[in-house]
């Protein structure tokens, strides 16, 4: 857990609600909510650096950045070009960034990530169980992976024998949106409308704008591990579950906790809560699904 231990003083105050209606739709972030991609990102970036940059400067990427720093650059950027631009500026702060080199980095990185990085992408604890629970409860589930091609995401599920638990149509990925332009990145609420997800919302909530939400879809649950996931849920007016996954960056963890607290205390009373891992979320979903079944004659 590292420096994030202090975060958990607040977890039970912001833990799962005692009562909650069964969500009509789950939107779950792919990277580092369902699957750990950190090692794949680091290895692919390191090999990219060694292929393009190291022969010229005779140093390795690990001499400039820690693996965590590289992962943070990639994960916090809108796209891989932005990430490499920031890293090149850090490496050579007094030199203008060469656009040709950035493009070369991006192309090489994507090729390495797709070809070799995939073997380092591992499911996090209880992914299978959660997806199985949602499948058996017939709750539609969207996998949000706007930085990766849909075919790549589907291949990861197949490699881990989970492809039967998801619907390929329900993967919002880099090439998965119907307009062909790619899924608008989180926290942009545009993907919700563009992908036609309003059809899963109840008519009463989807027709009402609540809490600054784009659609007021309080019967939709957004699940993710980042600030952007929380902001995306807020932007579409959904309920929110932040999966902390043992956050080691205390500053980011505290920002996420504050965001969850702010949503939970807003005047709209939307559900916003924290779980430490997917096993806690799965137990909670099993309970509310079972409670609903008991009340159906």
Backbone as numpy.savetxt, mean C-alpha at the origin, in Angstrom:
# Nx Ny Nz CAx CAy CAz Cx Cy Cz
11.08 -4.71 16.51 10.27 -3.49 16.51 11.12 -2.22 16.51
12.33 -2.30 17.12 13.22 -1.16 17.08 12.62 0.04 17.78
12.80 1.20 17.18 12.42 2.46 17.80 10.93 2.72 17.75
10.15 1.81 17.16 8.72 2.06 17.02 7.91 1.60 18.22
8.57 1.04 19.25 7.84 0.46 20.36 6.90 1.47 21.01
7.36 2.72 21.13 6.53 3.74 21.75 5.20 3.94 21.06
5.15 3.63 19.79 3.91 3.77 19.03 2.80 2.95 19.65
3.14 1.77 20.18 2.11 0.85 20.61 1.44 1.25 21.92
1.92 2.33 22.53 1.17 2.89 23.65 -0.21 3.34 23.17
-0.31 3.65 21.86 -1.55 4.19 21.32 -2.37 3.14 20.57
-1.79 1.97 20.31 -2.45 1.01 19.43 -3.81 0.60 19.97
-3.89 0.30 21.26 -5.16 -0.18 21.78 -6.18 0.94 21.92
-5.70 2.18 22.05 -6.63 3.30 22.06 -7.23 3.51 20.67
-6.47 3.14 19.64 -6.92 3.30 18.26 -7.09 1.94 17.60
-7.28 0.90 18.42 -7.43 -0.44 17.88 -8.78 -0.66 17.25
-9.04 -1.90 16.87 -10.26 -2.22 16.13 -11.49 -1.81 16.93
-12.51 -1.27 16.26 -13.72 -0.85 16.96 -14.48 -2.05 17.50
-15.24 -1.83 18.57 -16.00 -2.93 19.15 -17.16 -3.34 18.26
-17.68 -2.40 17.48 -18.76 -2.70 16.56 -18.47 -2.03 15.22
-18.76 -2.76 14.14 -18.55 -2.20 12.81 -19.34 -3.04 11.82
-20.00 -2.37 10.89 -20.72 -3.10 9.85 -19.71 -3.79 8.94
-20.08 -4.94 8.40 -19.20 -5.64 7.47 -18.96 -4.77 6.24
-17.70 -4.46 5.92 -17.43 -3.62 4.75 -17.96 -4.26 3.47
-18.44 -3.42 2.56 -18.93 -3.90 1.27 -17.79 -4.04 0.27
-16.65 -3.43 0.57 -15.49 -3.48 -0.32 -14.22 -3.25 0.49
-13.20 -4.05 0.22 -11.87 -3.84 0.77 -10.96 -3.31 -0.33
-10.18 -2.29 -0.03 -9.11 -1.82 -0.91 -7.82 -1.99 -0.13
-6.98 -2.94 -0.55 -5.78 -3.28 0.21 -4.53 -2.93 -0.59
-3.64 -2.20 0.03 -2.36 -1.89 -0.58 -1.53 -3.16 -0.75
-0.81 -3.25 -1.85 -0.02 -4.45 -2.14 1.35 -4.43 -1.47
2.14 -3.39 -1.76 3.53 -3.36 -1.31 3.64 -3.06 0.18
4.20 -4.01 0.90 4.50 -3.90 2.33 3.26 -3.83 3.22
2.10 -4.12 2.64 0.91 -4.42 3.43 0.62 -5.90 3.29
0.60 -6.38 2.05 0.41 -7.81 1.79 1.75 -8.53 1.58
2.64 -7.89 0.82 3.93 -8.51 0.50 5.08 -7.57 0.84
6.14 -8.15 1.40 7.34 -7.40 1.72 8.18 -7.27 0.46
8.32 -6.04 -0.03 9.08 -5.79 -1.26 10.40 -5.07 -0.99
10.73 -4.84 0.27 11.91 -4.02 0.59 13.21 -4.61 0.05
13.40 -5.91 0.23 14.64 -6.52 -0.25 14.73 -6.49 -1.77
13.60 -6.70 -2.43 13.58 -6.65 -3.89 13.95 -5.25 -4.39
13.43 -4.23 -3.71 13.74 -2.84 -4.09 15.23 -2.57 -3.91
15.77 -2.93 -2.76 17.18 -2.66 -2.48 18.09 -3.39 -3.46
17.87 -4.68 -3.66 18.74 -5.46 -4.54 18.68 -4.95 -5.97
17.48 -4.60 -6.43 17.33 -4.11 -7.81 18.01 -2.76 -7.98
17.86 -1.88 -6.99 18.51 -0.57 -7.06 20.03 -0.71 -6.99
20.50 -1.60 -6.14 21.94 -1.82 -5.99 22.54 -2.35 -7.29
21.87 -3.31 -7.92 22.36 -3.86 -9.19 22.30 -2.81 -10.30
21.27 -1.97 -10.26 21.18 -0.88 -11.25 22.38 0.05 -11.11
22.67 0.41 -9.87 23.80 1.29 -9.59 25.11 0.68 -10.08
25.30 -0.61 -9.79 26.54 -1.28 -10.18 26.65 -1.40 -11.70
25.51 -1.54 -12.37 25.51 -1.68 -13.82 25.82 -0.37 -14.53
25.22 0.72 -14.05 25.31 2.00 -14.77 26.31 2.97 -14.16
26.32 3.06 -12.85 27.06 4.15 -12.20 28.41 3.73 -11.63
28.47 2.57 -11.00 29.69 2.15 -10.31 30.93 2.12 -11.18
30.86 1.65 -12.44 32.08 1.63 -13.26 32.69 3.02 -13.43
31.89 4.07 -13.29 32.38 5.44 -13.50 32.96 6.04 -12.23
32.44 5.64 -11.07 32.87 6.28 -9.81 33.56 5.31 -8.86
33.50 4.01 -9.20 34.21 2.98 -8.43 33.77 2.91 -6.97
32.47 3.11 -6.72 31.91 2.91 -5.38 30.59 2.16 -5.52
30.19 1.49 -4.46 28.93 0.78 -4.47 27.82 1.64 -3.87
26.58 1.28 -4.16 25.45 2.05 -3.64 25.44 2.04 -2.12
25.91 0.92 -1.53 25.92 0.81 -0.08 26.91 1.77 0.58
27.79 2.37 -0.21 28.72 3.37 0.33 28.08 4.76 0.40
26.93 4.89 -0.24 26.24 6.18 -0.29 24.96 6.16 0.53
24.21 5.05 0.44 22.92 4.94 1.12 22.84 3.62 1.88
22.06 3.61 2.94 21.70 2.36 3.58 20.54 1.74 2.80
20.34 0.42 2.91 19.19 -0.20 2.23 17.87 0.48 2.58
17.71 0.86 3.85 16.45 1.50 4.25 16.26 2.84 3.55
17.34 3.60 3.39 17.25 4.89 2.70 16.82 4.70 1.25
17.39 3.70 0.58 17.01 3.44 -0.81 15.54 3.06 -0.91
15.11 2.19 -0.02 13.70 1.78 -0.01 12.80 2.99 0.22
13.19 3.87 1.14 12.38 5.07 1.41 12.31 5.99 0.20
13.42 6.15 -0.51 13.42 6.96 -1.74 12.40 6.40 -2.73
12.45 5.09 -2.95 11.59 4.46 -3.95 10.13 4.49 -3.52
9.89 4.16 -2.27 8.50 4.06 -1.80 7.82 5.41 -1.67
8.59 6.45 -1.38 7.99 7.77 -1.16 7.86 8.58 -2.44
8.38 8.08 -3.55 8.32 8.81 -4.81 7.12 8.37 -5.64
6.64 9.27 -6.48 5.52 8.93 -7.35 5.89 7.86 -8.36
7.14 7.85 -8.79 7.60 6.86 -9.76 9.10 6.66 -9.60
9.63 5.65 -10.29 11.03 5.30 -10.10 11.96 6.39 -10.62
11.55 7.13 -11.64 12.40 8.22 -12.15 12.59 9.30 -11.08
11.52 9.62 -10.38 11.62 10.61 -9.30 12.56 10.14 -8.20
12.49 8.84 -7.90 13.35 8.27 -6.86 14.82 8.37 -7.25
15.12 7.98 -8.48 16.51 8.02 -8.93 17.02 9.45 -9.10
16.14 10.35 -9.49 16.53 11.76 -9.57 16.97 12.27 -8.20
16.19 11.94 -7.17 16.53 12.36 -5.80 17.83 11.73 -5.34
18.04 10.45 -5.67 19.28 9.79 -5.25 20.50 10.37 -5.97
20.35 10.65 -7.26 21.47 11.24 -8.00 21.81 12.63 -7.49
20.78 13.39 -7.08 21.03 14.71 -6.50 21.79 14.58 -5.18
21.49 13.54 -4.44 22.19 13.30 -3.17 23.64 12.89 -3.42
23.85 12.06 -4.44 25.20 11.59 -4.76 26.08 12.74 -5.26
25.52 13.56 -6.15 26.29 14.67 -6.75 25.48 15.96 -6.62
25.45 16.55 -5.43 24.59 17.72 -5.19 24.95 18.95 -6.02
26.18 19.02 -6.51 26.61 20.20 -7.26 26.53 20.02 -8.77
25.98 18.88 -9.19 25.86 18.63 -10.62 24.39 18.52 -11.01
24.01 19.06 -12.17 22.63 18.88 -12.63 22.37 17.42 -12.95
21.16 16.97 -12.68 20.81 15.57 -12.95 20.64 15.37 -14.45
21.29 14.37 -14.96 21.23 14.05 -16.38 19.97 13.24 -16.66
19.05 13.78 -17.46 17.79 13.11 -17.74 18.01 11.77 -18.44
19.01 11.71 -19.30 19.31 10.46 -19.99 19.71 9.38 -18.99
20.53 9.76 -18.00 20.95 8.79 -16.99 19.77 8.33 -16.14
18.89 9.26 -15.79 17.70 8.89 -15.01 16.87 7.87 -15.78
16.65 8.11 -17.07 15.89 7.16 -17.89 16.58 5.80 -17.93
17.90 5.82 -18.06 18.65 4.56 -18.10 18.52 3.80 -16.78
18.61 4.54 -15.67 18.42 3.91 -14.35 17.03 3.29 -14.26
16.01 4.04 -14.66 14.63 3.57 -14.53 14.38 2.32 -15.35
14.85 2.32 -16.59 14.65 1.15 -17.47 15.38 -0.06 -16.91
16.64 0.13 -16.52 17.43 -0.99 -15.99 16.83 -1.52 -14.69
16.42 -0.60 -13.82 15.81 -1.01 -12.54 14.57 -1.87 -12.78
13.68 -1.41 -13.65 12.45 -2.16 -13.90 12.74 -3.54 -14.46
13.72 -3.63 -15.36 14.08 -4.92 -15.94 14.61 -5.86 -14.86
15.48 -5.36 -14.00 16.04 -6.18 -12.94 14.98 -6.56 -11.91
14.11 -5.61 -11.59 13.07 -5.87 -10.59 12.12 -6.96 -11.07
11.71 -6.87 -12.33 10.78 -7.86 -12.88 11.44 -9.23 -13.05
12.71 -9.23 -13.45 13.38 -10.50 -13.74 13.90 -11.19 -12.48
14.53 -10.43 -11.60 15.21 -11.03 -10.44 14.60 -10.63 -9.10
14.06 -9.41 -9.04 13.53 -8.94 -7.77 12.36 -9.75 -7.26
11.62 -10.34 -8.18 10.40 -11.07 -7.80 10.69 -12.18 -6.81
11.88 -12.80 -6.89 12.20 -13.91 -5.99 12.38 -13.45 -4.54
12.56 -12.15 -4.34 12.76 -11.63 -2.99 11.48 -11.03 -2.39
10.40 -11.08 -3.14 9.12 -10.55 -2.65 8.39 -11.65 -1.89
8.17 -11.43 -0.61 7.62 -12.47 0.25 6.31 -12.01 0.90
5.34 -12.93 1.05 4.10 -12.55 1.72 4.33 -12.28 3.20
3.66 -11.28 3.70 3.71 -11.00 5.13 2.79 -11.96 5.88
2.96 -11.98 7.17 2.23 -12.93 8.00 0.71 -12.77 7.82
0.03 -13.89 7.61 -1.43 -13.99 7.61 -2.09 -13.42 6.35
-1.32 -13.20 5.28 -1.92 -12.72 4.03 -2.90 -13.75 3.50
-2.46 -15.00 3.43 -3.33 -16.06 2.89 -4.62 -16.15 3.68
-4.50 -16.15 5.00 -5.68 -16.30 5.85 -6.66 -15.14 5.67
-6.14 -13.92 5.57 -7.02 -12.76 5.39 -7.75 -12.82 4.05
-7.01 -13.10 2.97 -7.64 -13.17 1.65 -8.66 -14.31 1.59
-8.37 -15.40 2.28 -9.30 -16.53 2.33 -10.58 -16.14 3.08
-10.43 -15.43 4.19 -11.59 -14.96 4.94 -12.48 -14.06 4.08
-11.86 -13.13 3.36 -12.61 -12.21 2.51 -13.28 -12.95 1.36
-12.57 -13.92 0.79 -13.13 -14.70 -0.31 -14.35 -15.49 0.15
-14.23 -16.16 1.28 -15.33 -16.98 1.80 -16.51 -16.12 2.23
-16.23 -14.90 2.68 -17.31 -13.99 3.08 -17.90 -13.25 1.89
-17.35 -13.50 0.69 -17.81 -12.88 -0.56 -17.75 -11.35 -0.49
-16.67 -10.86 0.13 -16.44 -9.42 0.19 -15.48 -9.05 -0.94
-15.91 -8.25 -1.91 -15.02 -7.86 -3.01 -13.76 -7.19 -2.47
-12.62 -7.55 -3.05 -11.34 -7.05 -2.58 -10.51 -6.53 -3.73
-10.14 -5.25 -3.64 -9.27 -4.62 -4.64 -7.84 -4.62 -4.11
-6.91 -5.02 -4.96 -5.49 -4.94 -4.62 -4.92 -3.71 -5.33
-4.40 -2.76 -4.56 -3.91 -1.50 -5.12 -2.39 -1.56 -5.24
-1.91 -1.59 -6.49 -0.46 -1.67 -6.75 -0.11 -0.77 -7.92
-0.28 0.53 -7.75 -0.20 1.42 -8.91 1.21 1.63 -9.46
2.25 1.11 -8.79 3.62 1.24 -9.32 4.09 0.00 -10.07
3.25 -1.03 -10.12 3.66 -2.30 -10.72 2.67 -2.73 -11.79
3.12 -3.43 -12.84 2.20 -3.94 -13.85 1.29 -5.03 -13.28
0.08 -5.08 -13.77 -0.89 -6.06 -13.27 -0.38 -7.49 -13.44
0.22 -7.80 -14.60 0.68 -9.17 -14.84 1.75 -9.57 -13.83
2.57 -8.62 -13.40 3.61 -8.89 -12.41 2.99 -9.17 -11.05
2.01 -8.38 -10.67 1.33 -8.57 -9.39 0.63 -9.93 -9.37
-0.04 -10.26 -10.46 -0.74 -11.54 -10.53 0.25 -12.70 -10.44
1.42 -12.54 -11.05 2.43 -13.60 -11.01 2.91 -13.84 -9.59
3.00 -12.78 -8.79 3.42 -12.94 -7.40 2.38 -13.75 -6.62
1.10 -13.46 -6.86 0.06 -14.25 -6.20 0.12 -15.71 -6.65
0.38 -15.94 -7.92 0.48 -17.31 -8.43 1.66 -18.04 -7.81
2.80 -17.38 -7.73 3.99 -17.99 -7.13 3.76 -18.40 -5.68
2.88 -17.68 -5.01 2.59 -17.96 -3.60 1.28 -18.71 -3.41
0.76 -19.25 -4.54 -0.45 -20.08 -4.51 -1.64 -19.36 -3.86
-1.79 -18.09 -4.23 -2.90 -17.29 -3.71 -3.78 -16.73 -4.82
-3.47 -17.05 -6.06 -4.20 -16.43 -7.17 -5.67 -16.81 -7.18
-6.02 -17.96 -6.56 -7.43 -18.36 -6.52 -8.23 -17.53 -5.51
-7.52 -16.75 -4.71 -8.20 -15.96 -3.68 -8.52 -14.54 -4.14
-8.04 -14.16 -5.32 -8.29 -12.81 -5.82 -8.83 -12.85 -7.23
-9.46 -11.77 -7.63 -9.97 -11.63 -8.99 -9.02 -10.71 -9.73
-8.46 -11.19 -10.85 -7.48 -10.39 -11.58 -8.04 -9.03 -11.99
-9.34 -8.99 -12.28 -9.96 -7.72 -12.66 -9.87 -6.70 -11.53
-9.77 -7.20 -10.29 -9.79 -6.31 -9.13 -8.39 -5.85 -8.70
-7.41 -6.01 -9.58 -6.08 -5.49 -9.29 -5.94 -4.13 -9.96
-5.80 -3.08 -9.17 -5.55 -1.74 -9.71 -4.04 -1.57 -9.79
-3.50 -1.71 -10.98 -2.05 -1.69 -11.16 -1.66 -0.69 -12.24
-0.36 -0.64 -12.51 0.19 0.34 -13.44 -0.50 0.32 -14.80
-0.82 -0.88 -15.28 -1.47 -1.01 -16.59 -2.89 -1.53 -16.45
-3.44 -1.42 -15.26 -4.72 -2.06 -15.02 -5.94 -1.20 -15.18
-5.78 0.10 -15.35 -6.96 0.95 -15.40 -7.55 0.98 -16.80
-8.82 1.11 -16.90 -9.50 0.93 -18.19 -9.17 2.01 -19.20
-8.83 3.21 -18.75 -8.51 4.29 -19.68 -7.15 4.12 -20.33
-6.34 3.19 -19.79 -5.02 2.93 -20.35 -3.95 3.88 -19.85
-4.30 4.81 -18.99 -3.34 5.80 -18.54 -2.64 5.47 -17.24
-2.94 4.32 -16.67 -2.36 3.98 -15.38 -3.22 4.49 -14.24
-3.15 3.83 -13.10 -3.94 4.22 -11.94 -3.37 5.49 -11.33
-4.20 6.53 -11.11 -3.70 7.73 -10.43 -3.09 7.33 -9.08
-1.92 7.82 -8.75 -1.25 7.40 -7.52 -2.00 7.88 -6.28
-1.92 7.08 -5.22 -2.45 7.52 -3.94 -1.63 8.72 -3.46
-2.27 9.66 -2.76 -3.65 9.64 -2.26 -4.69 10.24 -3.21
-4.41 10.36 -4.49 -5.37 10.86 -5.46 -6.62 9.98 -5.45
-7.78 10.60 -5.23 -9.03 9.84 -5.15 -9.57 9.45 -6.51
-8.95 9.93 -7.58 -9.48 9.70 -8.92 -9.60 8.24 -9.31
-8.73 7.38 -8.77 -8.77 5.97 -9.14 -10.09 5.32 -8.73
-10.68 5.82 -7.64 -11.92 5.22 -7.15 -13.03 5.35 -8.18
-13.17 6.53 -8.74 -14.21 6.76 -9.75 -13.82 6.14 -11.09
-12.55 6.33 -11.47 -12.13 5.88 -12.80 -12.20 4.36 -12.92
-12.00 3.66 -11.82 -12.05 2.21 -11.86 -13.45 1.67 -11.61
-14.41 2.56 -11.41 -15.80 2.13 -11.27 -16.13 1.48 -9.95
-15.43 1.86 -8.88 -15.64 1.20 -7.60 -16.86 1.71 -6.85
-17.48 2.78 -7.37 -18.69 3.30 -6.70 -19.79 2.24 -6.64
-19.75 1.29 -7.58 -20.82 0.29 -7.64 -20.85 -0.58 -6.38
-19.76 -0.59 -5.61 -19.73 -1.40 -4.40 -20.25 -0.66 -3.18
-20.48 0.64 -3.32 -20.92 1.45 -2.18 -22.43 1.43 -2.08
-22.92 1.56 -0.86 -24.36 1.66 -0.68 -24.84 2.99 -1.23
-26.05 3.04 -1.73 -26.56 4.26 -2.35 -26.62 5.41 -1.35
-26.89 5.09 -0.09 -27.02 6.16 0.90 -25.70 6.86 1.17
-24.60 6.08 1.21 -23.32 6.71 1.53 -22.65 7.29 0.31
-22.80 6.63 -0.84 -22.09 7.11 -2.02 -22.67 8.40 -2.56
-23.90 8.72 -2.17 -24.52 9.93 -2.68 -24.28 11.13 -1.76
-23.55 10.91 -0.68 -23.35 11.97 0.31 -21.87 12.25 0.48
-21.48 13.51 0.39 -20.09 13.87 0.62 -19.88 14.08 2.10
-18.92 13.33 2.68 -18.71 13.39 4.12 -17.23 13.62 4.42
-16.99 14.50 5.37 -15.65 14.68 5.89 -14.62 15.05 4.85
-15.03 15.76 3.81 -14.08 16.10 2.77 -13.82 14.95 1.83
-14.51 13.82 2.08 -14.31 12.64 1.25 -14.84 12.82 -0.15
-14.21 12.15 -1.08 -14.58 12.28 -2.49 -15.94 11.66 -2.76
-16.22 10.55 -2.07 -17.50 9.88 -2.29 -18.26 9.61 -0.99
-17.59 9.69 0.15 -18.27 9.39 1.40 -18.58 7.93 1.55
-17.68 7.05 1.10 -17.94 5.62 1.09 -17.52 4.98 2.41
-18.30 5.22 3.46 -17.93 4.71 4.76 -18.13 3.21 4.89
-18.73 2.56 3.88 -18.86 1.11 3.90 -17.73 0.45 3.12
-16.72 1.22 2.75 -15.50 0.72 2.12 -14.38 0.82 3.14
-13.53 -0.20 3.22 -12.40 -0.18 4.15 -11.09 -0.18 3.36
-10.30 0.87 3.55 -8.97 0.97 2.94 -7.95 0.46 3.94
-7.13 -0.50 3.50 -6.13 -1.12 4.37 -4.74 -0.87 3.79
-3.84 -0.30 4.59 -2.49 -0.04 4.09 -1.51 0.26 5.19
-0.24 0.41 4.80 0.82 0.61 5.79 1.46 1.99 5.72
0.99 2.86 4.84 1.68 4.14 4.64 0.76 5.34 4.87
1.37 6.52 4.94 0.60 7.75 5.04 -0.33 7.92 3.84
0.17 7.59 2.66 -0.65 7.74 1.45 -1.90 6.87 1.50
-1.79 5.68 2.10 -2.96 4.81 2.22 -4.02 5.46 3.11
-3.57 6.04 4.22 -4.50 6.70 5.14 -5.13 7.91 4.47
-4.32 8.70 3.79 -4.84 9.89 3.10 -5.78 9.51 1.95
-5.49 8.41 1.29 -6.37 7.94 0.22 -7.74 7.55 0.79
-7.72 6.81 1.89 -8.98 6.44 2.53 -9.78 7.66 2.93
-9.09 8.65 3.48 -9.77 9.90 3.86 -10.31 10.62 2.63
-9.53 10.61 1.54 -9.92 11.34 0.33 -11.20 10.78 -0.30
-11.40 9.47 -0.19 -12.62 8.88 -0.76 -13.71 8.72 0.28
-13.43 9.14 1.53 -14.44 9.08 2.58 -14.64 7.70 3.15
-13.65 6.82 3.01 -13.78 5.43 3.47 -13.37 5.28 4.93
-13.68 4.12 5.49 -13.09 3.74 6.76 -11.65 3.31 6.49
-10.81 3.36 7.53 -9.37 3.18 7.33 -8.80 2.22 8.36
-7.95 1.32 7.89 -7.17 0.46 8.78 -5.70 0.63 8.44
-4.94 1.16 9.39 -3.49 1.26 9.19 -2.83 0.04 9.79
-2.06 -0.69 8.97 -1.32 -1.86 9.43 0.11 -1.41 9.72
0.48 -1.36 10.99 1.78 -0.77 11.35 2.96 -1.67 11.01
2.75 -3.00 11.02 3.81 -3.94 10.62 5.16 -3.65 11.28
5.14 -3.28 12.55 6.38 -3.04 13.27 7.22 -1.93 12.70
6.59 -0.83 12.38 7.29 0.32 11.78 8.56 0.65 12.54
9.68 0.73 11.84 10.95 1.06 12.49 11.26 2.56 12.43
10.57 3.27 11.57 10.76 4.72 11.47 9.77 5.39 12.41
10.26 5.82 13.56 9.38 6.37 14.59 8.63 7.60 14.10
9.33 8.48 13.38 8.70 9.71 12.91 7.52 9.42 11.98
7.72 8.50 11.03 6.64 8.14 10.12 5.51 7.45 10.86
5.87 6.59 11.82 4.85 5.89 12.59 3.97 6.87 13.37
4.60 7.87 13.95 3.83 8.86 14.71 2.94 9.69 13.80
3.42 10.00 12.59 2.57 10.73 11.64 1.36 9.90 11.26
1.57 8.62 11.00 0.45 7.74 10.64 -0.54 7.63 11.79
-0.03 7.49 13.01 -0.90 7.41 14.18 -1.73 8.67 14.32
-1.11 9.82 14.12 -1.83 11.10 14.21 -2.91 11.21 13.14
-2.61 10.74 11.94 -3.60 10.78 10.85 -4.81 9.91 11.18
-4.54 8.72 11.71 -5.64 7.82 12.09 -6.48 8.46 13.18
-5.81 9.04 14.17 -6.53 9.68 15.28 -7.40 10.83 14.77
-6.87 11.62 13.84 -7.62 12.76 13.31 -8.88 12.32 12.57
-8.76 11.25 11.79 -9.94 10.74 11.07 -10.96 10.18 12.04
-10.47 9.45 13.04 -11.37 8.82 13.99 -12.14 9.85 14.82
-11.53 11.00 15.03 -12.17 12.01 15.87 -12.89 13.08 15.07
-12.93 12.95 13.73 -13.61 13.99 12.97 -15.12 13.89 13.19
-15.83 14.90 12.77 -17.27 14.97 13.08 -18.09 13.93 12.35
-17.47 13.28 11.35 -18.22 12.29 10.58 -18.22 10.92 11.25
-17.33 10.71 12.22 -17.35 9.48 12.99 -17.01 8.23 12.19
-16.18 8.38 11.17 -15.80 7.21 10.38 -14.90 6.29 11.21
-14.94 5.00 10.88 -14.04 4.07 11.55 -12.62 4.26 11.02
-11.68 4.42 11.92 -10.26 4.48 11.57 -9.51 3.84 12.72
-8.73 2.83 12.42 -8.10 2.09 13.50 -6.76 1.52 13.05
-6.01 1.02 14.04 -4.66 0.49 13.82 -4.63 -0.99 14.21
-3.98 -1.79 13.37 -3.62 -3.15 13.76 -2.11 -3.29 13.60
-1.52 -4.18 14.38 -0.07 -4.35 14.31 0.34 -5.24 13.16
-0.58 -6.11 12.73 -0.29 -7.01 11.62 -1.61 -7.54 11.08
-1.55 -8.24 9.95 -2.77 -8.69 9.28 -3.52 -9.74 10.08
-2.83 -10.46 10.96 -3.52 -11.46 11.78 -4.59 -10.80 12.65
-4.28 -9.63 13.20 -5.27 -8.91 14.01 -6.46 -8.49 13.16
-6.19 -8.02 11.95 -7.28 -7.61 11.06 -8.12 -8.82 10.68
-7.48 -9.94 10.40 -8.22 -11.14 10.01 -9.13 -11.61 11.14
-8.63 -11.60 12.36 -9.46 -11.99 13.51 -10.67 -11.08 13.65
-10.45 -9.79 13.45 -11.54 -8.82 13.54 -12.58 -9.05 12.46
-12.14 -9.27 11.22 -13.08 -9.49 10.12 -13.85 -10.78 10.33
-13.18 -11.83 10.78 -13.87 -13.09 11.07 -14.98 -12.86 12.09
-14.69 -12.05 13.09 -15.68 -11.80 14.15 -16.90 -11.06 13.62
-16.69 -9.98 12.86 -17.85 -9.22 12.41 -18.64 -9.99 11.35
-17.96 -10.82 10.56 -18.67 -11.66 9.59 -19.51 -12.70 10.31
-18.93 -13.33 11.35 -19.66 -14.33 12.12 -20.83 -13.72 12.88
-20.62 -12.52 13.42 -21.71 -11.83 14.13 -22.86 -11.54 13.18
-22.53 -11.15 11.97 -23.57 -10.87 10.97 -24.33 -12.14 10.63
-23.60 -13.26 10.49 -24.25 -14.52 10.14 -25.21 -14.98 11.22
-24.86 -14.72 12.49 -25.72 -15.12 13.59 -27.04 -14.37 13.60
-27.02 -13.16 13.03 -28.22 -12.32 13.03 -29.08 -12.49 11.79
-28.67 -13.40 10.90 -29.43 -13.66 9.69 -30.23 -14.94 9.87
-31.53 -14.84 9.70 -32.39 -16.02 9.87 -32.36 -16.85 8.61
